[in-house]
Amino acid sequence: MAENNVVKHQNIHNKSTNNTRTKFTLYNFGGQEKAYYLVDRLLLERNPGDIPQKAVAHSIIIIDRSGSMYEDIQALKETLIKILTLDEYINYQLVITLISYSSKADVTCHFERIPIQEVMKQSSPYLEEIKQIRATYLTCISQAMQLAKSLVKEGELTAITLHSDGYANDSSPSAEAKALEGICEELKSMDVFVNTIAYSNASDFKLLSKIANMVSGLCIKAGDVKEVYDAIYSMAKLLNGSVAPAMEEPLAADYTYQVLLSKSANKINGTAGTLKIFGLKPDDEVLIYKYKQITKKAYEQLDVPVAQNHESVYAFAKANLVEGNLNTAKYAIASTFDATLTERHAKALTNEQVADFAQDIDIALFYPNILREHEILDQVKVNERISLLELIKILEEHRTSLIINIKHLQDNYQRKGIKRVQGSRDENGNLMKPWLITEFIDQGGYVGLGLFEINHNTATINMLITRKVRLVKAEDKTPILEVAGLLVNDLVTFNNYTIVSDGEVNVKSLKVKISSKKSFDVLKEKGVLEKEGSPAEEFDFRSEYTIKLENLPLVPFEEQYSSIDGLFYELAEIKVLSSIISAHLKEESDVFLPEQLEELKKHYLSKNLYINFPTTNEYTDIKDALANGTLDSRVSYKIDIGSKDILNLSKLHSANKFLERMYQVYDKQTGEIFQKPSFDLALNENIVFTDKQLSSRTKITKVDEFMKPIFDDFLGLEKNGIITPILVKVGAKSLVRVFQDKWNGKFVSKEEMVAALTAGNTKLEGYVERIYRDKICPLVFYIGSTGLLPDEMEAKASTAEEIAAKYLNLQFSKDEIEGTFFEVGESIVSVYAKTEYYTKKVVVGVEE
């Protein structure tokens, strides 16, 4: 930045005001004290000589014309023309540059440094140029920002307005993130500020907020073209008048953070270093809040006012939110005792949620009349009742003493998935129903309380209820008593009921009868039992009680969570090995002959004697189902753990896919090479596995490097010492012995191998479930239901672009690229939203 255009700290006057120093405590959602802050408040004044009479300004407008703008590009062009031809601009001493961008190397400067009067002339070539803009391809923001930077002149105040409706993804998210950060660092030393417009819920609000915060601007979320118009108009209007020169406010070493707050400019910028102040009018009031984290003892000794519900705490929350410090931002809002904002945004994790959160903090700061309508308490609003997670553990312990009113559950249940109907559809879409159906053997109104299971990667709890059924012919209800030499008159069906769905209680209450006074006393003591609308007092085994779930907190905030370091690779090794074994056993059984398996399959029974009817969607066209209200959509939040090389377990290839990718399989007797090899061939004696000669086009990834040694060890191609330790750890001793015999050249019969593989896979799956149950599922449920990482896992929220820039081997799906990522020790925790569809109407007695 040119030296004469910078007002250093010594030129800034700090006006003393009453109560310039306050303090506040940072609480978590459980109302527990987490940190203590001293806050200094500075009101900045400028010397009269610092302010120019008028500055000729340059407005650089950058618009997104990537393919995702196809539906909106025409409206955006009309908006631009409308803004640039407003009569009130006639006296503006303003030059305009218009840039549009799409894929890499597809950036266009439509006109450069044209006076506004020339642009606004009727039928000017510049307006015609706007009309010719078309939407195309991918999104490369950095090229447009680089071009804009090259057009900034020394000594001239420049405002860049960057518009985007999506994610910077060309050539890659990581390359874009790195490039944009570098450009912003350079822009910080120039006479320029950058305002950003996040257009649509699909835009990368976190990235655009970061750009604005780095270059002394503001980020506006625009839900439609009208809001884009308002944003560009207000930014351009600023340039018509005098703009105060840039100022810098350093941060003393014993302070941790500072925030600029200008209510007249609707502007908040935060930093842990020197603060650049730019893009403000001379008459804008500028407050600087400086935050010093102190000890509890020092806090208690400070004779300054406690200011919890104060603008300094809201501003602290907003600045931390923009920088990705989600826990700090949420705790700061909780610490204002603003129950309205806390309840509304406690779970914010995704881009859209964070954008809404930021917008609501702005409203609270800049519109006091709206803030006055909020529910402000005298402490953090904490639900001190037993958590639903703790209650479910109690129900599991006492499940043999409880029976549940199944009709009440079904009548009041809202499905969270798409209803499936039994059968399959022919080429014309007609439903072909199975020739068999099931009849319930238990015809009473009560069934045994089910088993509860927390989902592996969502804040979802399912209750699995089993019921006794028998198979009967659909045409005449004749019962099927025997199949493949087995009695099948006492089978079991499984119905899953989603109790909690993505952190929201889905089943408001359960009606139960209790056979044990001990179980009754435990539930009564926890305050969850009601009888006829009042708290239950006396035990009566004949009575029906209601267990209310909807008003319970989902998780206990004082819970401690285990470290997840090392878990991903342990799970990944087991998943690869289990995948190989499952591929061997796809058409095999250690109990039944192939003819028996075929007979079971004909009667819709699996080799484990589970009923397995074919099912299909109840609708034939999803668009029609959405249009007529049969289906609706919801957002599901996925939480995964991974490493700094492999984002999550879903990146691992299936066993047969990896076999085909990396190996050649042939019959040593005939010499036949199998073009589509699969592991079921491995049970034949003459099959040989060798490494494949890979094409030069095959790109070896970190997933390949991880899986290859496991496969080599399993196939006996290399002694990597991986398989045996895993099997010993899970207790699969018989499979260890069989593998040792096979690797040593001993004959192992197919029957012996199938039996050992089956038993070994059961051990592997059980071991994995224990890891999820004890270490991962509680963490997943906590994150998904609170929107927070546990306090002991301090980590800054990052976008896909930011995390990919640090760890170049990570690969992202379409959904994951819009997620939030936390670096926790050696692991990466990712949270991303996914659209799920569900059947709206209540359906009774159908499997979820």
FITI-670986 format. One record per residue (C-alpha): x, y, z. Coordinates in steps of 0.5 Angstrom, whole numbers, padded with zeros to 4 digits, always signed. Layout:
XYZ
...
//
This chain:
+0000+0000+0000
+0003+0007-0002
+0005+0010+0005
+0001+0017+0004
-0005+0013+0004
-0004+0009+0010
-0006+0012+0017
-0002+0008+0022
-0004+0007+0029
-0001+0013+0032
-0006+0018+0028
-0012+0014+0031
-0015+0018+0037
-0018+0013+0042
-0024+0017+0045
-0025+0015+0052
-0032+0014+0053
-0036+0011+0059
-0035+0004+0061
-0030+0003+0056
-0028-0004+0059
-0032-0010+0060
-0031-0017+0062
-0035-0023+0060
-0035-0031+0061
-0035-0036+0056
-0040-0041+0057
-0042-0048+0053
-0049-0050+0052
-0049-0054+0059
-0048-0047+0062
-0041-0049+0064
-0035-0044+0064
-0030-0045+0059
-0026-0038+0059
-0026-0031+0061
-0025-0025+0057
-0023-0018+0059
-0026-0013+0053
-0023-0006+0051
-0027-0001+0047
-0024+0004+0043
-0028+0009+0039
-0024+0011+0033
-0023+0019+0031
-0020+0021+0024
-0016+0028+0024
-0019+0032+0019
-0013+0032+0014
-0014+0025+0014
-0020+0025+0010
-0020+0027+0002
-0025+0032+0000
-0027+0027-0006
-0024+0021-0009
-0024+0018-0016
-0026+0011-0015
-0026+0005-0019
-0031+0000-0018
-0029-0007-0021
-0035-0012-0021
-0034-0019-0022
-0040-0024-0024
-0040-0032-0024
-0043-0034-0031
-0041-0042-0029
-0046-0047-0031
-0050-0047-0025
-0052-0040-0026
-0056-0042-0033
-0063-0041-0030
-0061-0034-0027
-0056-0031-0031
-0061-0027-0035
-0064-0024-0029
-0057-0022-0027
-0055-0019-0033
-0062-0015-0033
-0060-0013-0025
-0053-0010-0028
-0056-0006-0033
-0061-0003-0028
-0056-0001-0023
-0051+0002-0028
-0057+0006-0032
-0060+0009-0025
-0061+0017-0026
-0058+0018-0019
-0051+0016-0022
-0051+0021-0027
-0046+0026-0023
-0041+0020-0021
-0034+0021-0022
-0034+0013-0022
-0030+0008-0027
-0033+0001-0028
-0030-0005-0030
-0034-0011-0031
-0031-0018-0031
-0034-0025-0031
-0031-0032-0030
-0033-0039-0031
-0028-0045-0032
-0020-0044-0032
-0018-0040-0037
-0025-0037-0039
-0025-0031-0036
-0027-0024-0039
-0026-0017-0038
-0032-0014-0042
-0030-0007-0041
-0025-0004-0037
-0024+0003-0033
-0030+0006-0037
-0033+0012-0034
-0040+0011-0031
-0043+0016-0036
-0041+0012-0042
-0044+0006-0039
-0050+0009-0038
-0052+0012-0045
-0058+0009-0048
-0055+0003-0053
-0048+0004-0051
-0043-0002-0053
-0042-0003-0046
-0049-0005-0044
-0050-0009-0051
-0043-0013-0048
-0047-0015-0042
-0053-0017-0046
-0048-0022-0049
-0046-0026-0043
-0048-0033-0043
-0047-0039-0037
-0042-0044-0038
-0038-0050-0035
-0034-0050-0028
-0032-0045-0023
-0025-0041-0023
-0026-0035-0018
-0018-0034-0017
-0017-0032-0025
-0022-0027-0024
-0019-0024-0018
-0012-0024-0021
-0015-0020-0027
-0018-0015-0022
-0012-0015-0018
-0008-0013-0024
-0013-0007-0025
-0012-0004-0018
-0008+0003-0019
-0004+0006-0013
-0007+0012-0010
-0014+0010-0012
-0019+0007-0008
-0022+0001-0011
-0028-0003-0009
-0028-0010-0012
-0035-0014-0011
-0034-0021-0012
-0041-0025-0014
-0041-0033-0014
-0047-0038-0013
-0043-0044-0012
-0036-0047-0010
-0029-0045-0013
-0027-0052-0016
-0023-0051-0023
-0018-0054-0023
-0019-0056-0016
-0022-0054-0010
-0015-0054-0006
-0012-0050-0012
-0017-0045-0012
-0017-0044-0004
-0009-0043-0005
-0009-0038-0010
-0015-0034-0007
-0011-0034-0001
-0005-0031-0004
-0009-0026-0008
-0012-0024-0002
-0005-0023+0002
-0003-0019-0004
-0009-0014-0004
-0009-0013+0003
-0003-0008+0002
-0006-0004-0004
-0012+0001-0004
-0017-0004-0004
-0023-0007-0001
-0027-0013-0003
-0034-0014-0002
-0037-0021-0003
-0044-0024-0005
-0046-0031-0004
-0052-0032-0008
-0056-0038-0007
-0056-0043-0001
-0051-0047-0006
-0045-0042-0005
-0039-0043-0001
-0041-0038+0004
-0035-0040+0008
-0030-0038+0003
-0033-0032+0001
-0034-0029+0008
-0026-0031+0009
-0024-0027+0003
-0028-0021+0005
-0026-0021+0012
-0018-0022+0009
-0019-0015+0005
-0023-0011+0010
-0030-0012+0006
-0036-0015+0008
-0040-0021+0005
-0047-0021+0004
-0052-0027+0003
-0057-0026-0003
-0062-0031-0003
-0065-0028-0010
-0063-0023-0016
-0067-0018-0012
-0062-0018-0006
-0056-0019-0011
-0059-0012-0014
-0059-0009-0007
-0052-0011-0005
-0049-0009-0011
-0053-0002-0011
-0051-0001-0004
-0043-0002-0005
-0043+0002-0011
-0047+0008-0008
-0041+0008-0003
-0036+0010-0008
-0040+0016-0010
-0038+0020-0004
-0031+0021+0000
-0028+0014+0003
-0024+0015+0009
-0017+0012+0007
-0014+0006+0010
-0012+0005+0017
-0008+0000+0021
-0010-0002+0028
-0004-0007+0031
-0006-0012+0037
-0002-0012+0043
+0002-0018+0045
-0002-0020+0051
-0009-0019+0047
-0012-0025+0043
-0017-0022+0038
-0020-0016+0036
-0026-0014+0032
-0028-0008+0028
-0035-0006+0029
-0039-0001+0025
-0046+0000+0025
-0047+0005+0020
-0043+0001+0015
-0046-0006+0017
-0039-0008+0018
-0035-0013+0022
-0028-0015+0021
-0024-0019+0026
-0017-0022+0026
-0012-0024+0031
-0007-0020+0028
-0006-0013+0026
-0013-0010+0023
-0014-0006+0017
-0020-0001+0017
-0022+0001+0010
-0028+0002+0005
-0032+0006+0010
-0035+0013+0009
-0031+0019+0013
-0038+0020+0018
-0038+0012+0019
-0037+0011+0027
-0032+0005+0028
-0031+0001+0034
-0025-0003+0036
-0026-0009+0041
-0020-0012+0044
-0021-0019+0047
-0016-0021+0052
-0017-0028+0055
-0015-0028+0063
-0015-0033+0068
-0021-0034+0073
-0018-0031+0079
-0016-0025+0075
-0023-0024+0072
-0026-0024+0079
-0021-0019+0081
-0023-0014+0076
-0027-0009+0078
-0030-0008+0071
-0038-0009+0069
-0040-0016+0067
-0043-0015+0060
-0046-0022+0057
-0051-0019+0053
-0047-0014+0050
-0045-0012+0043
-0038-0014+0044
-0040-0021+0045
-0044-0022+0039
-0039-0018+0035
-0034-0023+0038
-0038-0029+0036
-0039-0026+0029
-0032-0025+0027
-0030-0032+0030
-0036-0035+0026
-0033-0032+0019
-0026-0035+0021
-0029-0042+0022
-0028-0042+0030
-0035-0045+0030
-0035-0048+0037
-0032-0041+0040
-0038-0037+0036
-0043-0042+0038
-0041-0041+0046
-0041-0034+0045
-0048-0033+0043
-0050-0038+0048
-0046-0033+0053
-0050-0027+0051
-0056-0031+0054
-0060-0030+0048
-0064-0036+0048
-0067-0035+0041
-0061-0035+0037
-0058-0041+0041
-0064-0045+0040
-0064-0043+0032
-0057-0044+0031
-0054-0049+0036
-0053-0054+0031
-0050-0050+0025
-0045-0054+0021
-0046-0054+0014
-0045-0048+0009
-0052-0046+0009
-0053-0046+0016
-0047-0042+0018
-0049-0037+0013
-0056-0036+0016
-0053-0036+0023
-0048-0030+0021
-0054-0027+0018
-0058-0027+0024
-0052-0024+0028
-0052-0018+0024
-0059-0017+0025
-0058-0017+0032
-0053-0012+0032
-0055-0008+0027
-0063-0008+0028
-0064-0007+0036
-0071-0007+0035
-0071-0014+0033
-0066-0016+0038
-0071-0013+0043
-0076-0019+0041
-0071-0024+0043
-0072-0028+0049
-0066-0026+0053
-0065-0030+0060
-0060-0029+0066
-0056-0035+0064
-0055-0040+0059
-0061-0044+0058
-0060-0051+0060
-0064-0057+0060
-0062-0061+0066
-0067-0067+0065
-0064-0074+0063
-0061-0074+0056
-0065-0078+0051
-0058-0082+0050
-0058-0084+0057
-0065-0086+0058
-0064-0091+0052
-0058-0094+0056
-0063-0095+0061
-0069-0098+0057
-0064-0103+0054
-0062-0105+0061
-0069-0106+0063
-0072-0108+0056
-0074-0115+0058
-0079-0112+0063
-0082-0107+0058
-0087-0108+0053
-0089-0103+0048
-0096-0101+0045
-0094-0102+0037
-0101-0099+0035
-0099-0093+0038
-0092-0093+0035
-0095-0094+0028
-0100-0089+0029
-0096-0083+0031
-0090-0085+0027
-0087-0081+0021
-0083-0085+0016
-0076-0082+0015
-0075-0086+0009
-0078-0087+0003
-0084-0093+0003
-0082-0099+0000
-0087-0104-0003
-0086-0111-0004
-0085-0114-0011
-0081-0111-0017
-0084-0108-0023
-0084-0110-0030
-0081-0106-0036
-0088-0102-0036
-0087-0100-0029
-0093-0105-0027
-0092-0108-0020
-0091-0115-0020
-0092-0118-0013
-0089-0124-0009
-0092-0130-0009
-0091-0131-0002
-0093-0126+0004
-0092-0126+0012
-0097-0126+0017
-0096-0124+0024
-0096-0130+0029
-0097-0125+0035
-0104-0121+0034
-0104-0117+0041
-0103-0110+0041
-0096-0110+0045
-0089-0113+0043
-0082-0113+0046
-0078-0107+0047
-0073-0107+0041
-0066-0106+0041
-0063-0099+0040
-0058-0097+0035
-0054-0091+0034
-0052-0090+0026
-0045-0090+0024
-0045-0083+0021
-0051-0079+0023
-0054-0077+0029
-0060-0082+0028
-0062-0087+0033
-0066-0093+0031
-0071-0098+0035
-0071-0105+0032
-0077-0109+0033
-0077-0116+0032
-0084-0120+0031
-0086-0127+0030
-0089-0129+0023
-0090-0135+0018
-0090-0135+0011
-0097-0136+0007
-0099-0136+0000
-0101-0130-0003
-0107-0133-0007
-0110-0137-0002
-0106-0136+0005
-0104-0143+0005
-0098-0143+0010
-0091-0145+0008
-0089-0150+0014
-0082-0153+0011
-0077-0150+0006
-0070-0154+0004
-0071-0159+0009
-0072-0154+0015
-0078-0152+0019
-0080-0145+0017
-0087-0144+0021
-0083-0139+0026
-0079-0134+0023
-0078-0127+0025
-0079-0120+0021
-0075-0114+0023
-0078-0107+0023
-0074-0101+0024
-0077-0094+0027
-0073-0088+0027
-0073-0085+0034
-0068-0079+0033
-0067-0077+0026
-0061-0073+0024
-0061-0070+0031
-0069-0069+0032
-0073-0073+0036
-0078-0077+0031
-0082-0081+0036
-0085-0076+0041
-0087-0081+0046
-0087-0089+0047
-0093-0092+0051
-0091-0098+0055
-0093-0103+0060
-0088-0105+0066
-0087-0112+0069
-0082-0110+0074
-0082-0105+0080
-0075-0104+0080
-0075-0102+0072
-0081-0098+0074
-0077-0094+0080
-0071-0093+0076
-0075-0090+0070
-0080-0086+0076
-0073-0083+0079
-0071-0080+0072
-0077-0077+0071
-0079-0080+0065
-0086-0084+0066
-0093-0081+0066
-0100-0084+0067
-0106-0081+0064
-0102-0074+0063
-0099-0074+0070
-0092-0076+0073
-0093-0083+0075
-0093-0085+0082
-0095-0092+0084
-0093-0098+0080
-0098-0102+0077
-0096-0108+0072
-0103-0107+0069
-0103-0100+0067
-0100-0097+0061
-0095-0091+0062
-0092-0086+0057
-0085-0085+0056
-0084-0078+0054
-0078-0077+0049
-0079-0070+0046
-0077-0065+0051
-0071-0069+0053
-0064-0066+0052
-0061-0071+0047
-0054-0071+0050
-0050-0070+0056
-0046-0064+0056
-0041-0067+0061
-0039-0073+0057
-0032-0075+0055
-0030-0077+0049
-0025-0082+0047
-0019-0080+0042
-0020-0082+0035
-0013-0083+0033
-0011-0089+0030
-0019-0091+0029
-0019-0090+0022
-0014-0094+0019
-0016-0100+0024
-0023-0100+0021
-0020-0099+0014
-0016-0105+0015
-0022-0109+0018
-0026-0107+0012
-0022-0109+0007
-0021-0116+0010
-0028-0117+0011
-0030-0114+0004
-0025-0119+0001
-0028-0125+0005
-0035-0123+0004
-0034-0123-0004
-0031-0130-0003
-0038-0132+0001
-0043-0128-0004
-0046-0135-0006
-0043-0140-0001
-0046-0142+0005
-0042-0146+0011
-0049-0150+0012
-0053-0151+0006
-0052-0154-0001
-0053-0150-0007
-0059-0153-0009
-0062-0151-0002
-0060-0144-0002
-0063-0144-0009
-0070-0147-0006
-0069-0142+0000
-0068-0136-0005
-0075-0138-0009
-0078-0137-0002
-0075-0130-0001
-0071-0133+0005
-0063-0131+0006
-0058-0137+0008
-0059-0134+0015
-0066-0135+0014
-0068-0128+0014
-0074-0126+0010
-0072-0122+0004
-0078-0120+0000
-0076-0116-0007
-0078-0109-0006
-0079-0103-0010
-0081-0095-0009
-0088-0094-0008
-0088-0089-0014
-0086-0090-0021
-0083-0083-0022
-0080-0079-0017
-0081-0072-0020
-0089-0074-0020
-0088-0076-0013
-0085-0070-0011
-0090-0066-0015
-0096-0069-0012
-0094-0069-0005
-0093-0076-0004
-0085-0075-0002
-0082-0069+0001
-0074-0068+0002
-0070-0067+0008
-0063-0065+0009
-0059-0071+0013
-0052-0069+0016
-0047-0074+0015
-0041-0075+0020
-0035-0079+0018
-0028-0080+0021
-0022-0081+0016
-0014-0079+0015
-0010-0074+0012
-0010-0078+0006
-0016-0082+0006
-0023-0078+0007
-0027-0083+0010
-0028-0091+0009
-0033-0090+0003
-0027-0088-0001
-0024-0095-0001
-0026-0100-0007
-0030-0106-0006
-0026-0112-0006
-0028-0115-0013
-0027-0108-0016
-0020-0107-0013
-0018-0114-0015
-0020-0113-0023
-0016-0106-0022
-0010-0109-0020
-0009-0116-0021
-0010-0121-0026
-0013-0128-0025
-0013-0134-0029
-0014-0142-0029
-0007-0145-0029
-0010-0151-0033
-0013-0148-0038
-0009-0141-0039
-0016-0138-0039
-0015-0130-0036
-0022-0128-0033
-0024-0121-0036
-0028-0120-0030
-0025-0123-0024
-0029-0124-0018
-0027-0127-0011
-0032-0133-0011
-0027-0136-0016
-0022-0136-0011
-0025-0142-0008
-0023-0146-0014
-0017-0150-0014
-0014-0148-0020
-0014-0141-0020
-0008-0136-0020
-0007-0129-0018
-0002-0125-0020
+0000-0117-0021
-0003-0114-0027
+0001-0110-0032
-0002-0103-0031
-0004-0098-0036
+0000-0092-0036
-0007-0088-0035
-0008-0092-0029
-0007-0087-0023
-0004-0090-0017
-0008-0086-0011
-0007-0087-0003
-0013-0091-0003
-0009-0096-0008
-0003-0096-0003
-0007-0097+0003
-0011-0103+0000
-0005-0107-0004
-0001-0109+0002
-0007-0112+0005
-0009-0116-0002
-0002-0118-0003
-0002-0121+0004
-0009-0125+0003
-0007-0127-0003
+0000-0130-0001
+0004-0126-0006
+0007-0122-0001
+0009-0123+0006
+0007-0116+0009
+0005-0119+0016
-0002-0115+0016
-0008-0121+0016
-0005-0125+0021
-0005-0120+0027
-0012-0117+0025
-0015-0124+0025
-0011-0125+0032
-0014-0119+0035
-0021-0120+0033
-0021-0128+0036
-0021-0131+0029
-0017-0137+0031
-0020-0142+0026
-0018-0137+0020
-0011-0136+0022
-0010-0143+0022
-0013-0144+0015
-0009-0139+0012
-0003-0141+0015
-0004-0148+0012
-0006-0145+0005
+0000-0140+0005
+0005-0146+0007
+0002-0150+0001
-0002-0155+0005
-0009-0157+0002
-0015-0154+0005
-0022-0156+0002
-0027-0151+0000
-0032-0153+0006
-0026-0152+0011
-0025-0145+0008
-0032-0143+0007
-0033-0145+0015
-0027-0141+0017
-0028-0135+0013
-0036-0135+0015
-0033-0135+0022
-0028-0130+0021
-0032-0125+0018
-0037-0126+0024
-0031-0124+0029
-0029-0118+0024
-0036-0115+0024
-0037-0116+0031
-0030-0112+0033
-0032-0107+0028
-0039-0106+0031
-0036-0105+0038
-0031-0100+0036
-0037-0096+0033
-0041-0097+0039
-0036-0095+0044
-0032-0090+0041
-0035-0087+0034
-0042-0087+0035
-0043-0083+0041
-0038-0078+0038
-0042-0078+0031
-0049-0077+0035
-0046-0071+0039
-0043-0068+0033
-0050-0069+0029
-0054-0067+0035
-0051-0061+0038
-0047-0058+0032
-0041-0058+0036
-0034-0062+0037
-0033-0064+0044
-0029-0059+0048
-0023-0063+0049
-0023-0064+0041
-0021-0057+0040
-0021-0055+0032
-0022-0050+0027
-0027-0051+0022
-0025-0051+0015
-0028-0052+0008
-0026-0057+0003
-0022-0052-0001
-0018-0051+0006
-0017-0058+0008
-0015-0060+0001
-0010-0055+0000
-0006-0058+0006
-0007-0065+0004
-0007-0066-0003
-0009-0073-0003
-0016-0072-0001
-0021-0074-0006
-0028-0071-0005
-0035-0073-0007
-0040-0067-0010
-0044-0067-0003
-0037-0067+0001
-0034-0061-0003
-0040-0057+0001
-0038-0060+0008
-0034-0057+0014
-0028-0061+0016
-0024-0061+0023
-0017-0063+0024
-0017-0067+0030
-0010-0070+0032
-0008-0075+0026
-0015-0075+0024
-0020-0071+0020
-0027-0071+0022
-0032-0069+0016
-0039-0066+0016
-0043-0065+0010
-0051-0065+0008
-0054-0070+0004
-0061-0069+0001
-0066-0075+0003
-0073-0076+0001
-0078-0079+0005
-0086-0081+0005
-0090-0076+0008
-0096-0079+0010
-0096-0084+0016
-0096-0091+0014
-0098-0096+0019
-0094-0103+0020
-0089-0102+0014
-0081-0103+0015
-0077-0097+0015
//
